[in-house]
Amino acid sequence: MQKNIVHFNREKGLIYPELHGQFIEFLGSCIYDGIWVGESSRVPNYNGFRKDVVDALQELAPPVIRWPGGCYADTYHWRFGIGKREERPVTYNENFGTYEKDFNQFGTHEFMKFCRMVGAKPWLNVNMLSGSVAEMRDWMEYCNRREPTSLAKEREANGAKEPFGVQYWGIGNEVWGGSLTPADYASEYRKYASAFPSFATEENAFAKPSFMKRIACGPDGNKPKERVAWTKDFFKELAKYRPPVIDAYDLHFYNWNIKNSGRNELKFDETGWYEVILGCLELEEVIWEQYALIQEGLAEYPAAEDFFKVSEAHCKLVVGEWGNWHAAAFANQPALYQQCTIRDAITTALTLDIFHRNCDLVGMACVAQTVNVLNSLFLTEGDKCIRTPNYDVFLMYKVHRGGKALVLEQFPGSQPGDVFTFASKKAGVISVNLVNTHMKLAKEMELDFETEVLFLKAEVLTGDSPDAYNSFEQPDRIRTKEGESPERNGAVYKLTVPAASVSLYQFQIQRKIVK
């Protein structure tokens, strides 16, 4: 039996809601067909947005959505996506094998409407590769300027009198992909970061800094040597002379399952099961490593020489792209289309719990991607839409947003095949995740809360086989169900979790310490 001690009064930190962020990109059928179908489509829609996807996302309420890329951001010019849709230019999308004409029907205004419909904050990634500092600054003015400048008036003429209030701005995307070295990027970053408008007024010019956050491009998290060297070199360059403001550093990490180019995401043996489970766990060590490197880099910033006060440098680590990437996705059409089994749901849960456990180190994260691409929450086909098991995991885990991560001890420690646990506390309720990574065996668990708690409810997500998935023929084959009530003995609860499953148990603290 695996034993766990949940220290109800030992908190690690606040679980930022933004850790449950989403990422959408002009890639394959993620946006066109997946989110935007147009007002005249036979697919039920809200002024062009897929009704089924919007309805499900409204229930999920993602805290933040990142757009337009990804790699697509490097060729995207924001002016292509504003104004009357019938007058927008037609471009060509070569992004990751999409290879289709782009009619630019989904642009800045559509993205902002989409975010507001589902309750998300927008994260915009600017075009550094083929764009310019001036283009970025104009986009910021267009989105956020309240005063009646020409760009603000143009935004109003296009249907948005009030500013969009975009807070998060990514400066470049995966620039390590061959276009720039750390020194090159640091030089470019200085220009872009320094060009941010403050949106101050005569009345508040010195009252507070800009509300907008500068998000720098971090390393390729899948390359152990390069990612260390990249982060060290980048911050070394920033530390020279007068460092620019940097609010966040965007690490990307994919759980690669690509050793065999013909490997199918739906057919795997026990070895393939555990390879994917083990692969997602690597991210935790990458987070520890990169957070430490960021702190080391900031510590080398020079002290100010004159009377102008320089605030202490702070930089949050964020994970702008994460998720399973199976080999079959490279050949699938639409581009990077990927089905999601219960194995993907388990690694999604494990990854979210990595963020939860390390909420003192990570401030934001976005799964790649929300619809029809890689580790998605939805798959669409014409007027059909299914919610993958990943959607259920995100929905189950909503209870942790804004809670406090609790210190939890496991005996023995977790290894692939064991049950991985996490606990948070919010408003007197302790929520415990139990992720059984064993492909075949149910596991008995013991939870010791060190205080009297009352069982409230349980949910469990599992399939009828380890390779189960939701299809258009069986859209609800895997759905969250009510879990069994645990057996209680004072402050200790005993329960059994099914093989290959994600469970959530909730308990109300009774405020009586059990000795």
N, C-alpha and C positions, 0 to 999 in steps of 0.2 A: 504493500500500500504506500502511495506517495503522500507525505505529510507536508502541510503548508501552515506557517504561522503568519497571520495577517496582523501587522502592528497598526491597530486602528488609530493610534495617536502619534504615529511617526510619519510625517508627510515629507515627500521629496520635492514637490513643487506643483505649480499650476499647469494643468493640461490645456494648452492653448487650443481653442476650437479650430484654428487654422491648420492644425496637424491633420485634419480630415479634408484637406483641399482636393480639388479636381483639376484636370488638365485637358483642354480641348485644342485641337489643331486642324488646320486644313490638310488632312492626311487621310487617304482612302475615303471612307464614307462616314468619318466621325461627325463632321458638321453638316455637309450636304447629304441629305437622307437621314442622318442620325439625329440632327437637331433642327435643321432648317429644311422645310419642304416647299415653302412658298404659300401665299394665300390661296392660290387657285388649285392646290393639290387635292386629290381625292383622299389623301391621308388626313384624318381629323387633326386640326391645328388651331392654334391661337395666333391669328395674324401672321401665319407662316411658320410658327414654331410647333414642332410635333407635340400634340396634346398628351400622348402617353408618356413621353420622356419628361415633359415639363411637370405633369401631375406627380410622377414618381419622385422627381427631384425636389418638388415643393415639400413632400413628406420628409425627405432626407435633409433638406435645408443645408446644402454644402456651404461652409463658411467662406471659401474663396475659390475662384476659378481662374486659371492661368490661360492666356490666349495672346496672340495668334499662333505662337509656337514656343518651343520647338524650332526645328530646322527651318520651317516655313517663314519664321520671323525674319530670317536673314535676307529674304527677297521681297518681303511684304512692304508696300508703300501705303500708308494709312489713307491717303487721299483717294485711292482706288475704291475704297469701301464707304464713301459718303455721298450724299446727294441722291437724286432720283435713281432708283434701281435700274430703270430702263436705259439710263444714260451712263451707267458705270462702265469702265473699260473692261474688255475681255483679255485676260492674261492666260498664261499656261503654267500649270502646277506640275513640276517635276519632283516634288517632295517624296522621297522614299518610295519611289515606284508608283506614285499616284497617276502621273501621266495623263492628265485631263485638262480640258479648258476650264478656266475659273471665271465665272461671270460676276464675281465679287458682290453677290447678293447679301452676303452676311458680312457686315462691316462693323465699324465702331458703335453706331447707334443700335444695331441689332444685338451686338454683344452686351451692351449696357442694359438693354431691355431684358435680355435673357437672364442676366445676373440678378436684376431686380425682381423678376418673376419668381426665381427660385431662392431668393434671399442670400445671395453670395456677394462678397466683395470682389471687385475686378482686379486682376493682376495683368498688366500689359507688358509684353516683351518688345522692346524697340529693335529696329533694324540697324544693327551696327555694321554688318558686312557690306551691304549695297546701299545703305542709307547715309545719313549725315547727322551731325549735331543739330543743325538748323531744323531738319525734318523732325527730330525728336522733340525739340523745344516747341515747335509749332503744334505738334500733336498734344503736348501737355497744355498749351495755352487753349487749344480748341476744347479739350476735355474739362479743364478745371478753372478757367478764368471767369470770374463773376462780373468784373467791370466790362462795359460795352466796347471792347476792342473789336477790330475787324474779324478776328477769329471767333470771338465769343458770339458776335452777331451772325456769323456764318453757321455756327452750331445751332443758334436759335432758329435761323431760317430753315434748317434741316430738321426741326421738330423738337429741340431740347432747349428750352429757355434756361432752366436751372443747370448749373455745372454738374458734371458726373462725379466729381470728388474722388478721382482715382488716386489711391494711396500707394499702391505697390507698382514699381517700375523696374523691370529687368533690363539691365544694360548688356545686350548681347546674349547669345545662346551657344553653348558648347563651342566656344572659340578655339578650344584646344584641338578641334577636329582637323587642323592643318592650316588654318588661316592665320593664326597668331601664336607667338610664344608668350610666356608669362610677362616678359619685359614689354613686348609689343602691346599686349592687352592692358597692362598697367598704364602705359602711356595714353592709350585710347580712353581707358576708363577715366583718367584724370579730366580729360576734356568733356566727356559726356556728363560725368558727375558734377563738374563745376558749372555746367550750363543749366542746371535745374533752376527754373524760376521759383521764387519763394512764395509767391502769391500773397505777399505782405501788402498792407495798405499804410497810408500815412499815420493812421491811428495805432496800428499794431506792429509797426516796422521792427521794433526791437523787443517785442513782447515774447515771442516764441519762434523757434526754428520752423522750417517748412514741414507741413504734415506729410509730405511725400517721402517715400522710402526708396533709397537707392539699393538695388539688389545686384551685386556683382556676380559674374559667371564664375562658378567654382570649377573643380577638376572633374575628370572622368573617373568616377568612383570605382569602376571595374578594372582599373589598371593600378595595382598596388604600388609600384615604384614611381610611375609618372604622377599619380595623384599627390604623393608626398612632396616630390620635387616641385610640382606646379604650385602648390599652396605656399611652400617656403619661398620660392622665387617671386611669386606675385606680391606677397606682403613685404618682402625685402625691398622690392621696387617702390611700393607705396610709402615705405618708411623714409625714403630719401627726401630731404628738404621738408616741404609742407605737405603732409598727407591729405588727400581729399576725403570727404565724408564717405563712409561705407556703412550702410545700415544692416546689410545681410549678405551672405555668401552662399551661392546656390550650387549645392552638390547634386549630381545626377548618379543614380545607381540602379541598374537593372539586374534582376535575377536571371542570368543567362542560362538557357537550357538548349544549347546549340552545338554540343559536341558532335552530334550526328545530324547532318543536314536534312536527312529524311525522317527525322524523329517527329512523330505525330503527337500533338498535345492531348489527344484523346486516348491513345493506346500506350500504356507503359507498364513495366513490371515493377517489382518491389525495389529494385535498384534505382529505377527511374523515379520512383516516388520519393525515396530518401535523398537523392541527389538534389531535387528541387527544394525539399524542405531545408536541407543543409545550406543550399545556396542563398536562401533569403536571410538566414541567420547571420551571414557575414556582415550585413549592413550595420549591425550594432558596433562591431569593432571599428568599422570605417568611421562612424559617427564619433566615437571616442577619439580616434586618431586625428580627424580633421578639426574637431573642436579644440584639442590641445594645440594644434599647429596655428590655429587662428589666434589663440591667446598669446602664444609665443611671438607671433608676428606683431600683434598690437603692442606688446611690451617693448618692442624696439622702436616705437614711434618717438621722435625727438621731442624734447620739452620746448615750449615757446620761449623766445628770447626777450620779448618785450611785454608791455603792459596789457596787450590784448589777450584776454583769457581764452584758453582753448579747453573745451570740455573733454573729459576723459573719453578715449575712444572705446566704442562698443560696436560689436558686429555679431548679429545672430547667425547661426548656422541654419540653413533651410535645405530641404530636399525637394527640388522643383520637379523631378521626374523619378518615379519608382514603379516597380511592378515586374511580374513574370514576363519573360520574352522567350517563347518557344521557337524552335528552328523552323517549323512549318509556316510561321507567319511571314517569313521572307518571300515565300512563293505564293501565298494566298492572295486572292483578289475578292473584294477591294483590298487595297494595300494594307498589310499588317493586320488583317482581320484575324481574330483568334477566338476560339471557343474557350470557355472557362469551366473546369470541372471542380469537384469538391476539393481537389488538391490545390487549386488556385485560391479557393476561398480560405483554406487553412493558411497558406502563406500570406494572404492579404491580412488575416487576423494577426498572425505572428509579426508582420511588419508594423501594423498599427500599434501593437503592444510594445514594439521596440521604441517607437516614437513616444508612447505614453511613459514608459520607464525612464526615458531620457528627456523628459519634458523640460528639464533644467538646462539641457544642451541644445535642443532643436526647437525652433519657433514656428515653423510652417512646413508643410509637405503637400505634394500634389500627386495623386495616382495617375499613371499614364495607361490608357486614357479613358475618359468617361463613357464614350459610345463607340462601338464597332472597331476599336483598335487595341490590341494587346490585352492588358489586364482590366478589361472593361466591366462596367456595371450594367450596360444595356447592349443588346444586339438587335438590329432592326433589319427588316426585309419587306419592302413595300409598305403596306399598312399594318404589318405585324411587328410587335416589339416584345422581347422577353427581358426579364430582369435576371441577370446571372447571379450565382450564389454570392459573388462579391458584393452585390447590392445589399443582400441580407446582412452581411457582416458589418458594413458601414451603418446600416440602420440599427442593428443591435448595439453597436458601439457608441451611438449618439449620447448615451447616458454619461459617458466619461467627459464630454466637453465641458470645460469650466470647472471640473472637479480637481481634487488634489490627489496626486499619485501617492500611494502608500508603500512603505517598506514591507516587503514580503519575503519570507525565507522558505526555501524549498528543500526537502530532504527525501531522496537525494536531489542533487542539482539536475537541471533539465538537459537532456541530450535528445537528438532525433529519435523518435519512437516513444518519448515520454510525454507527459502532459505539461504544457507551459502555462503558467498562471500569471495573472496581473490583477491588481485591485486598486480602486480609487474610492474617494469619499466625497459626497456632495449632499448638503442639506440633511445630514444625519443618516444617509443611506450609503452602505458599502456595496459596490458593484464588483464582482469577481469574474474575470474571464478564465475559462478552462479550455485550452486548445489541445486536444489529443492528437498527436502527430503519428500515432501507431496506425499502420495501414489496416490491421486486421483485428486487434485486440481492444476490448473495452478495458477501462482502468478504474480501480477504486481509489478514491481520494478522501483525504481528511483535512478539513479547514478549521484551524484554531484561531479564534478572533480575540482571545485574551479579555473579552468582555461579553456580556450577555447581548446577543443580537437575535432579532426575530426574522425568520425567513419570510420573504415577500413573494418572490416569483422566480421562475427559471425559464430560459429559452434555450433551445438546442437546434443547431443546423448540421445536418448530416445527409448523406445519400444512401441509396440502397446498394451501392457498390463504390469502391474507391475512384472509379473513373466515371461516375455519374455526372451528368450535366443537364441543363435545361435547354431543350430544343424548341423549335417552332411547333413541332408536333406534341411535345410534352413540356409546355412552358413552366409548369410548377412542379416538376419532378423533385427539385430540391428547394424547400421553403422552410423558414423558421417555424418550429413547433414548440408547444409548451413542454417544459422539462419536468422530470419527476421531483417530488419534494424530497429533500435530504433527511437523513436520520439524525436526530439531535441528542447530544449529551452535554448539557451545560453550555459552555462556550465553544464546543467542538461539534462540527457537523460532518457526517459521512455521506458520501454520494458516489455514484458510478457514472462515468462519462463514456458514451459510445465510442467505438473506434472511428478514426477519421472524422472528427467532429469539432465544432466550435460551440461552446456553451457559455451562457451568461447567467449568473446567479446574483440576486440582490437581497440584502439584509438590512433591517432597520436597527440602529444602535439603541439599546435600552438604557444606557448610562449607568449600568450596574457592573462594577468591576468584579470579575471572577478571580478569586485567589487560588 
